[in-house]
Amino acid sequence: MHTVVVGTSGVTASDVLAVARDGARVELSAEAVAALAAAREIVDALAAKPDPVYGVSTGFGALATRHISTELRAQLQRNIVRSHAAGMGPRVEREVVRALMFLRLKTVCSGHTGVRPEVAQTMADVLNAGITPVVHEYGSLGCSGDLAPLSHCALTLMGEGDAEGPDGVVRPAGELLAEHGIAAVELREKEGLALLNGTDGMLGMLVMALADLDTLYKSADITAALSLEGLLGTDKVLAPELHAIRPHPGQAASAANMLAVLKDSQLTGHHQDDAPRVQDAYSVRCAPQVAGAGRDTMAHARLVAERELASAVDNPVVLPDGRVESNGNFHGAPVAYVLDFLAIAAADLASIAERRTDRLLDKNRSHGLPPFLADDAGVDSGLMIAQYTQAALVSEMKRLAVPASADSIPSSAMQEDHVSMGWSAARKLRTAVDNLTRVVAVELYAATRAVELREGLTPGPASRAVIEAVRKAGVQGPGPDRFLAPDLAAADAFVRSGQLVAAAESVTGPLQ
């Protein structure tokens, strides 16, 4: 099994994906263990002094003015975890919780938190045992970080609360730790606070969304090319020299992908002899511009994610010169903004895909295709309601595109009077990505049927490879009406698994 080694300088997106989705093992580097020990010495020295230090010998948030005596500090750390583990609603996905825990461990190992090495090792042990704390949908305002979700994870380290074992069964966390030979931790000064104070949940969801969207944008380029073929559109608008004079890199990449899929197609360019149609509709002609803008948005979001993956997010932090200083680095605004931006881009990509699907189904705009791509229109409804489903998904995505980060609600007796709502932005982006997959699947279903109905004209080799692969995957072609939901589910699985991209790339080579 792949092993991810956590040092002091952060982790990569592929590390997050390996741990969250593939169950990779986690190890602490010798450098990280040394940094943890050195920072802990600083915290212990400050704890022994009579002067109050925030997070070490004081209360938290609006209660930071109270100095906590030595004999109550362990109780203080336990109490902050217990009281902050106040999430409600359905459980979030296992991969999100694993990303959350792993990214918190990343910050802990930076040597800026003051957590003891044995606490960090316990975090790694819990991940390696496949124990997943129960974390709930609601409870984070994205400032100070993802407090409630991280608290539920810290509760598991203490042997309290509920967690899911590697067998998928939810049980008391203490039982699961004992079964795997993991000792529950007894938190000391600052450790409870350090385990809670980060943007790890929203960052983990950003990293996973970017990975999913990378596949989906390639998928959307492929389905747009198939729709262009189905509509007998022109590929001249994809010429590199046209995109070079508006040099957005994402636009050029999208156009190049579509052109690669359309290479050697006999279905393109026929409308030059069709007098009423001088140009293709925007949903076809402007596909690279819309998908390209989304790709460039992803590039910016990836830059933000890379910076966050190299960050140590905690409050207060231990500095190399021995100071322990309060700060505002836990605020989730940088991550929240790009999460919202990605939801906007995803909604627009879905919207233009739905318009192409609708055009394929409308006999007045499809240039010779049967109404709704039906076998016997009137007796058969064809893909009429598949487009309804796609439209409903797009409408939902438009609602999900309303920014969460533009909102704020004060908390902690007005001490935390401006919050990022980054967790909420991440949760709705996950839904948007899920729905985008379905939207692309419906376009794939319609476009492949349309291409097959163009008898006497041969699609390009890449399109033929896609059609062959999708039919082998259980997505049926043209014919009389049938129970449509299983076909759409199979198309969804085909897109979601990356098989669509793989099928096209078997001819084109790697797409951008």
C-alpha positions as CSV (number, residue, x, y, z in Angstrom):
1,M,0.0,0.0,0.0
2,H,1.2,3.5,-0.8
3,T,2.6,5.4,2.1
4,V,2.5,9.2,2.6
5,V,5.2,10.7,4.7
6,V,4.2,13.9,6.5
7,G,7.0,16.5,7.1
8,T,7.2,20.1,8.3
9,S,6.7,21.7,4.9
10,G,3.1,20.7,4.0
11,V,1.7,18.1,1.7
12,T,0.5,17.8,-1.9
13,A,-2.9,17.4,-3.5
14,S,-2.0,13.9,-4.5
15,D,-1.1,13.1,-0.9
16,V,-4.6,14.3,0.2
17,L,-6.3,12.2,-2.5
18,A,-4.2,9.1,-1.7
19,V,-5.1,9.2,2.0
20,A,-8.7,10.4,1.6
21,R,-9.8,8.2,-1.3
22,D,-7.3,5.4,-1.6
23,G,-6.6,4.6,2.1
24,A,-2.9,5.3,1.9
25,R,-0.9,4.8,5.1
26,V,0.5,7.9,6.9
27,E,3.9,8.2,8.5
28,L,5.6,11.1,10.3
29,S,9.0,12.1,9.2
30,A,11.9,12.3,11.6
31,E,12.0,16.0,10.8
32,A,8.4,16.4,11.8
33,V,8.8,14.5,15.1
34,A,11.8,16.8,16.0
35,A,9.8,19.9,15.1
36,L,6.9,18.7,17.2
37,A,9.1,18.1,20.2
38,A,10.9,21.5,19.9
39,A,7.6,23.4,19.7
40,R,6.3,21.5,22.7
41,E,9.2,22.5,24.8
42,I,8.3,26.2,24.1
43,V,4.7,25.6,25.1
44,D,5.7,23.7,28.3
45,A,8.0,26.6,29.3
46,L,5.3,29.1,28.8
47,A,2.8,27.0,30.7
48,A,5.1,27.0,33.7
49,K,5.1,30.8,33.8
50,P,2.6,32.9,35.8
51,D,1.8,35.2,32.8
52,P,-1.3,34.2,30.9
53,V,-0.8,33.0,27.3
54,Y,-3.8,32.6,25.0
55,G,-4.6,29.0,24.3
56,V,-2.0,27.8,26.8
57,S,-3.3,29.1,30.1
58,T,-6.4,31.0,29.2
59,G,-9.9,30.3,28.0
60,F,-10.9,30.6,24.4
61,G,-12.7,33.0,22.1
62,A,-14.9,35.4,24.1
63,L,-13.7,33.7,27.3
64,A,-10.0,34.4,26.6
65,T,-9.7,36.9,29.5
66,R,-9.9,34.1,32.2
67,H,-6.5,32.8,33.4
68,I,-6.7,29.0,34.0
69,S,-4.9,27.5,36.9
70,T,-2.5,24.6,36.3
71,E,-4.7,21.9,37.8
72,L,-7.6,22.8,35.5
73,R,-5.8,23.0,32.2
74,A,-6.2,19.3,31.2
75,Q,-9.9,19.7,31.9
76,L,-9.9,22.9,29.8
77,Q,-8.5,21.0,26.8
78,R,-11.0,18.1,27.2
79,N,-13.9,20.5,27.6
80,I,-13.1,22.5,24.5
81,V,-13.2,19.4,22.4
82,R,-16.4,18.1,24.0
83,S,-18.3,21.4,23.9
84,H,-17.2,22.1,20.3
85,A,-18.2,18.7,19.1
86,A,-21.7,20.1,18.5
87,G,-22.4,19.2,14.9
88,M,-25.9,18.3,13.7
89,G,-27.5,16.8,10.6
90,P,-26.4,13.9,8.4
91,R,-22.9,12.5,8.4
92,V,-20.5,13.8,5.9
93,E,-18.6,11.4,3.6
94,R,-15.8,9.2,4.7
95,E,-13.4,10.7,2.2
96,V,-14.1,14.2,3.6
97,V,-13.4,13.2,7.2
98,R,-10.1,11.4,6.2
99,A,-9.0,14.5,4.3
100,L,-10.0,16.7,7.3
101,M,-7.9,14.6,9.7
102,F,-5.0,14.3,7.4
103,L,-4.8,18.0,6.7
104,R,-5.0,18.8,10.4
105,L,-2.1,16.4,11.0
106,K,-0.2,18.2,8.2
107,T,-0.5,21.5,10.2
108,V,0.3,19.8,13.5
109,C,3.5,18.4,12.0
110,S,4.6,21.9,10.9
111,G,6.0,22.4,14.3
112,H,4.0,25.6,14.8
113,T,1.2,24.2,17.0
114,G,2.9,23.0,20.1
115,V,1.2,19.6,20.0
116,R,3.2,16.7,21.4
117,P,4.6,14.1,19.0
118,E,2.5,11.3,20.6
119,V,-0.7,13.2,19.7
120,A,0.4,13.5,16.1
121,Q,1.3,9.8,16.0
122,T,-2.2,8.9,17.4
123,M,-3.8,10.9,14.6
124,A,-1.7,8.9,12.1
125,D,-2.6,5.6,13.8
126,V,-6.3,6.4,13.6
127,L,-6.1,7.1,9.9
128,N,-4.1,3.9,9.3
129,A,-6.6,1.8,11.3
130,G,-9.4,3.0,9.0
131,I,-11.3,4.6,11.9
132,T,-13.4,7.5,10.7
133,P,-15.0,9.8,13.3
134,V,-18.6,10.7,12.8
135,V,-18.7,14.3,11.5
136,H,-22.0,16.1,10.8
137,E,-23.1,18.3,8.0
138,Y,-23.7,21.5,10.1
139,G,-21.5,23.1,12.7
140,S,-18.8,25.0,10.9
141,L,-18.8,28.7,10.0
142,G,-15.4,28.5,8.5
143,C,-13.9,30.7,11.2
144,S,-12.1,29.9,13.5
145,G,-11.7,27.2,10.9
146,D,-13.9,24.1,10.8
147,L,-14.4,24.0,14.6
148,A,-17.2,21.5,15.0
149,P,-16.1,19.0,12.4
150,L,-12.5,19.0,13.7
151,S,-13.8,18.7,17.3
152,H,-15.6,15.5,16.4
153,C,-12.3,14.1,15.1
154,A,-10.5,15.2,18.2
155,L,-13.1,13.5,20.3
156,T,-12.2,10.2,18.7
157,L,-8.6,10.7,19.6
158,M,-9.8,11.1,23.2
159,G,-11.6,7.8,22.9
160,E,-15.0,9.5,23.1
161,G,-18.0,9.9,20.8
162,D,-18.8,7.6,17.8
163,A,-16.7,6.6,14.9
164,E,-17.0,4.2,11.9
165,G,-14.7,1.2,11.9
166,P,-13.0,-0.2,8.8
167,D,-16.0,-2.5,8.4
168,G,-18.3,0.5,8.0
169,V,-20.1,-0.1,11.3
170,V,-20.5,2.9,13.6
171,R,-19.5,2.2,17.2
172,P,-18.1,4.0,20.3
173,A,-14.7,5.4,19.5
174,G,-13.1,4.0,22.6
175,E,-14.0,0.5,21.6
176,L,-12.5,1.0,18.1
177,L,-9.3,2.4,19.5
178,A,-8.9,-0.4,21.9
179,E,-9.4,-3.0,19.2
180,H,-6.6,-1.5,17.2
181,G,-4.2,-1.1,20.1
182,I,-4.4,2.7,20.1
183,A,-4.3,4.5,23.4
184,A,-6.7,7.4,23.8
185,V,-4.8,10.7,24.3
186,E,-4.9,12.8,27.4
187,L,-4.7,16.4,26.0
188,R,-2.4,18.9,27.6
189,E,-2.0,22.7,27.3
190,K,-3.0,24.1,23.9
191,E,-3.5,20.7,22.3
192,G,-7.3,20.7,22.3
193,L,-7.3,24.1,20.7
194,A,-4.6,23.1,18.1
195,L,-6.7,20.2,17.0
196,L,-9.7,22.4,16.2
197,N,-8.4,25.6,14.7
198,G,-8.1,25.1,11.0
199,T,-9.6,25.3,7.5
200,D,-8.9,21.6,6.9
201,G,-12.4,20.5,6.0
202,M,-13.0,23.1,3.3
203,L,-9.4,22.6,1.9
204,G,-9.9,18.9,1.7
205,M,-13.1,19.3,-0.2
206,L,-11.5,21.9,-2.5
207,V,-8.7,19.4,-3.4
208,M,-11.1,16.6,-4.2
209,A,-13.4,18.9,-6.2
210,L,-10.5,20.1,-8.3
211,A,-9.6,16.4,-9.1
212,D,-13.2,15.6,-10.0
213,L,-13.6,18.8,-12.1
214,D,-10.4,18.1,-14.0
215,T,-12.0,14.9,-15.4
216,L,-15.4,16.6,-15.9
217,Y,-14.0,19.5,-18.0
218,K,-12.3,17.0,-20.3
219,S,-15.6,15.1,-20.4
220,A,-17.6,18.2,-21.3
221,D,-15.2,19.0,-24.1
222,I,-15.8,15.5,-25.5
223,T,-19.6,15.7,-25.2
224,A,-19.6,19.2,-26.8
225,A,-17.7,17.8,-29.7
226,L,-20.2,14.9,-30.0
227,S,-23.0,17.4,-30.0
228,L,-21.3,19.5,-32.7
229,E,-21.1,16.3,-34.8
230,G,-24.8,15.5,-34.1
231,L,-25.8,19.0,-35.2
232,L,-23.6,18.9,-38.3
233,G,-21.8,21.9,-37.0
234,T,-18.5,23.3,-38.1
235,D,-15.1,22.7,-36.5
236,K,-13.6,25.8,-38.1
237,V,-14.3,27.8,-35.0
238,L,-11.9,25.6,-33.1
239,A,-8.9,26.6,-35.2
240,P,-5.9,27.4,-32.9
241,E,-5.2,30.7,-34.7
242,L,-8.7,32.0,-33.6
243,H,-8.0,31.2,-30.0
244,A,-4.5,32.6,-30.1
245,I,-5.8,36.1,-30.6
246,R,-7.7,35.9,-27.3
247,P,-5.0,34.1,-25.3
248,H,-6.8,32.6,-22.4
249,P,-5.1,29.3,-21.8
250,G,-8.2,27.4,-20.7
251,Q,-10.0,28.4,-23.9
252,A,-7.2,27.2,-26.1
253,A,-7.0,23.9,-24.2
254,S,-10.7,23.3,-24.6
255,A,-10.8,24.1,-28.3
256,A,-7.8,21.8,-28.8
257,N,-9.6,19.0,-27.0
258,M,-12.7,19.4,-29.1
259,L,-10.6,19.5,-32.3
260,A,-8.8,16.3,-31.4
261,V,-12.1,14.5,-30.8
262,L,-13.5,15.8,-34.1
263,K,-10.4,14.9,-36.2
264,D,-11.4,13.0,-39.4
265,S,-15.1,13.4,-38.8
266,Q,-17.5,13.3,-41.8
267,L,-20.3,15.1,-39.8
268,T,-18.7,18.5,-39.5
269,G,-19.0,21.5,-41.9
270,H,-22.2,20.5,-43.6
271,H,-24.1,23.7,-42.7
272,Q,-22.1,25.9,-45.0
273,D,-24.6,24.8,-47.7
274,D,-27.5,25.5,-45.4
275,A,-28.3,29.2,-46.2
276,P,-30.3,30.0,-43.0
277,R,-27.5,28.8,-40.8
278,V,-24.5,31.0,-41.3
279,Q,-23.0,30.2,-37.9
280,D,-23.6,27.6,-35.2
281,A,-25.5,28.6,-32.1
282,Y,-23.6,30.0,-29.2
283,S,-23.9,26.8,-27.1
284,V,-21.9,25.0,-29.9
285,R,-19.7,27.8,-31.2
286,C,-18.8,29.3,-27.8
287,A,-18.2,25.9,-26.0
288,P,-14.4,26.5,-25.6
289,Q,-14.9,30.0,-24.3
290,V,-17.2,28.9,-21.5
291,A,-15.4,25.7,-20.7
292,G,-12.1,27.5,-21.0
293,A,-13.1,30.2,-18.5
294,G,-14.0,27.4,-16.0
295,R,-10.6,25.8,-16.6
296,D,-8.8,29.1,-15.8
297,T,-11.0,29.4,-12.7
298,M,-9.7,26.0,-11.7
299,A,-6.1,27.1,-12.3
300,H,-6.6,30.0,-9.8
301,A,-8.3,27.7,-7.3
302,R,-5.5,25.2,-7.6
303,L,-3.0,28.0,-6.8
304,V,-4.9,28.8,-3.7
305,A,-5.1,25.1,-2.7
306,E,-1.3,24.7,-3.2
307,R,-0.6,27.7,-0.9
308,E,-3.0,26.3,1.7
309,L,-1.4,22.9,1.5
310,A,1.9,24.5,2.4
311,S,0.4,26.5,5.3
312,A,0.3,26.0,9.0
313,V,-3.2,27.2,10.1
314,D,-3.6,27.5,13.9
315,N,-4.1,30.2,16.6
316,P,-2.0,30.9,18.5
317,V,1.1,29.6,16.6
318,V,4.6,28.8,17.9
319,L,7.3,30.8,16.0
320,P,10.9,29.7,15.6
321,D,12.1,32.4,17.9
322,G,10.1,31.0,20.8
323,R,7.2,33.4,20.7
324,V,3.6,32.1,20.8
325,E,1.5,34.7,18.9
326,S,-2.2,35.1,18.2
327,N,-3.2,35.6,14.5
328,G,-6.1,35.4,12.1
329,N,-4.7,32.8,9.7
330,F,-7.6,30.4,10.5
331,H,-10.0,32.6,8.6
332,G,-11.3,30.7,5.6
333,A,-11.9,33.5,3.1
334,P,-9.1,32.5,0.6
335,V,-10.5,29.0,0.3
336,A,-14.2,30.0,0.5
337,Y,-13.9,32.4,-2.4
338,V,-12.5,29.9,-4.8
339,L,-15.0,27.2,-3.7
340,D,-17.8,29.6,-4.6
341,F,-16.1,30.6,-7.8
342,L,-15.9,26.9,-8.9
343,A,-19.6,26.4,-8.2
344,I,-20.4,29.4,-10.5
345,A,-18.2,27.9,-13.3
346,A,-19.7,24.5,-12.8
347,A,-23.2,25.9,-13.1
348,D,-22.3,27.7,-16.3
349,L,-20.7,24.6,-17.9
350,A,-23.8,22.6,-17.0
351,S,-26.1,25.3,-18.4
352,I,-24.4,25.4,-21.8
353,A,-24.4,21.6,-22.0
354,E,-28.1,21.5,-21.3
355,R,-28.7,24.0,-24.2
356,R,-26.8,21.7,-26.6
357,T,-28.9,18.8,-25.4
358,D,-32.1,20.8,-26.0
359,R,-31.0,21.7,-29.5
360,L,-30.4,18.1,-30.4
361,L,-33.9,17.2,-29.3
362,D,-35.8,20.1,-31.1
363,K,-36.6,19.2,-34.7
364,N,-36.8,22.9,-35.6
365,R,-33.1,23.4,-34.6
366,S,-31.5,20.0,-34.9
367,H,-31.1,20.1,-38.7
368,G,-32.8,16.9,-39.7
369,L,-32.8,14.8,-36.5
370,P,-36.2,13.3,-35.4
371,P,-38.1,15.1,-32.6
372,F,-36.6,14.2,-29.2
373,L,-34.4,11.7,-31.0
374,A,-37.4,9.4,-30.8
375,D,-37.8,6.2,-32.8
376,D,-41.4,6.9,-33.8
377,A,-42.2,10.4,-32.6
378,G,-45.7,10.7,-31.1
379,V,-45.8,7.0,-30.2
380,D,-42.3,7.4,-28.6
381,S,-41.3,10.4,-26.4
382,G,-37.6,9.7,-26.9
383,L,-35.3,11.7,-24.7
384,M,-37.9,14.4,-23.9
385,I,-37.9,13.8,-20.1
386,A,-34.2,13.1,-20.0
387,Q,-33.8,16.7,-20.9
388,Y,-36.3,17.7,-18.1
389,T,-34.1,15.9,-15.6
390,Q,-31.0,17.6,-17.0
391,A,-32.8,21.0,-16.8
392,A,-33.8,20.3,-13.2
393,L,-30.2,19.5,-12.3
394,V,-29.0,22.8,-14.0
395,S,-31.6,24.8,-12.2
396,E,-30.4,23.3,-8.9
397,M,-26.8,24.1,-9.8
398,K,-27.7,27.8,-10.4
399,R,-29.1,28.0,-6.9
400,L,-25.9,26.3,-5.6
401,A,-23.9,29.0,-7.4
402,V,-25.1,31.7,-5.0
403,P,-22.0,32.5,-3.0
404,A,-21.8,31.3,0.6
405,S,-18.7,33.4,1.2
406,A,-20.7,36.7,0.7
407,D,-22.5,35.8,3.9
408,S,-21.4,36.2,7.5
409,I,-23.0,35.7,10.8
410,P,-21.4,36.8,14.1
411,S,-20.7,34.3,16.8
412,S,-18.9,33.8,20.2
413,A,-20.4,36.9,21.8
414,M,-19.3,39.1,18.8
415,Q,-15.6,38.0,19.3
416,E,-15.8,36.1,16.1
417,D,-17.9,38.8,14.3
418,H,-17.0,38.0,10.7
419,V,-16.8,34.4,9.4
420,S,-16.1,32.9,6.0
421,M,-18.8,30.2,5.6
422,G,-16.2,28.2,3.7
423,W,-17.5,24.9,4.9
424,S,-20.9,25.7,3.5
425,A,-19.3,26.8,0.2
426,A,-17.4,23.4,0.1
427,R,-20.5,21.4,0.8
428,K,-22.6,23.0,-1.9
429,L,-19.7,22.6,-4.4
430,R,-19.7,18.9,-3.8
431,T,-23.3,18.8,-4.7
432,A,-22.7,20.9,-7.8
433,V,-19.9,18.6,-8.9
434,D,-22.1,15.6,-8.4
435,N,-24.9,17.2,-10.5
436,L,-22.5,18.4,-13.2
437,T,-21.5,14.8,-13.7
438,R,-25.2,13.9,-14.3
439,V,-25.6,16.8,-16.7
440,V,-22.7,15.8,-18.8
441,A,-24.0,12.2,-18.8
442,V,-27.3,13.3,-20.3
443,E,-25.6,15.3,-23.0
444,L,-23.4,12.2,-23.7
445,Y,-26.6,10.1,-23.9
446,A,-28.3,12.5,-26.3
447,A,-25.2,13.3,-28.5
448,T,-24.2,9.7,-29.0
449,R,-27.8,8.8,-30.1
450,A,-27.8,11.8,-32.5
451,V,-24.5,10.9,-34.1
452,E,-25.8,7.3,-34.6
453,L,-28.9,8.7,-36.3
454,R,-26.9,10.5,-38.9
455,E,-26.9,7.6,-41.3
456,G,-24.4,7.7,-44.1
457,L,-22.0,10.0,-42.3
458,T,-19.2,8.6,-40.3
459,P,-18.1,10.3,-37.0
460,G,-14.5,10.8,-36.2
461,P,-12.4,7.9,-34.8
462,A,-12.5,9.3,-31.2
463,S,-16.3,9.7,-31.3
464,R,-16.6,6.1,-32.6
465,A,-14.4,4.9,-29.7
466,V,-16.6,6.7,-27.2
467,I,-19.8,5.3,-28.7
468,E,-18.4,1.8,-28.7
469,A,-17.3,2.1,-25.1
470,V,-20.5,3.6,-23.8
471,R,-22.6,0.9,-25.5
472,K,-20.4,-1.8,-23.9
473,A,-21.0,0.0,-20.6
474,G,-24.7,-0.7,-20.9
475,V,-25.9,2.6,-22.3
476,Q,-28.3,1.6,-25.1
477,G,-28.5,3.3,-28.5
478,P,-31.4,4.5,-30.6
479,G,-34.7,2.5,-30.6
480,P,-38.2,2.5,-29.2
481,D,-39.0,3.9,-25.8
482,R,-37.7,1.9,-22.8
483,F,-37.2,2.4,-19.1
484,L,-34.8,5.3,-19.3
485,A,-33.5,5.7,-15.8
486,P,-31.1,2.6,-16.0
487,D,-29.6,4.0,-19.2
488,L,-29.0,7.4,-17.6
489,A,-27.5,5.8,-14.5
490,A,-25.1,3.8,-16.7
491,A,-24.1,7.0,-18.6
492,D,-23.6,8.7,-15.2
493,A,-21.3,5.9,-14.1
494,F,-19.4,6.0,-17.4
495,V,-18.6,9.7,-17.0
496,R,-18.0,9.5,-13.2
497,S,-15.5,6.7,-13.5
498,G,-13.4,8.4,-16.1
499,Q,-14.3,5.9,-18.8
500,L,-15.5,8.6,-21.2
501,V,-12.2,10.4,-21.1
502,A,-10.3,7.1,-21.3
503,A,-12.3,6.1,-24.4
504,A,-11.6,9.4,-26.2
505,E,-7.9,9.4,-25.2
506,S,-7.5,5.9,-26.6
507,V,-7.6,7.7,-30.0
508,T,-6.6,11.3,-29.3
509,G,-3.9,10.7,-26.8
510,P,-3.9,12.7,-23.5
511,L,-6.4,15.6,-23.6
512,Q,-5.5,18.9,-21.9
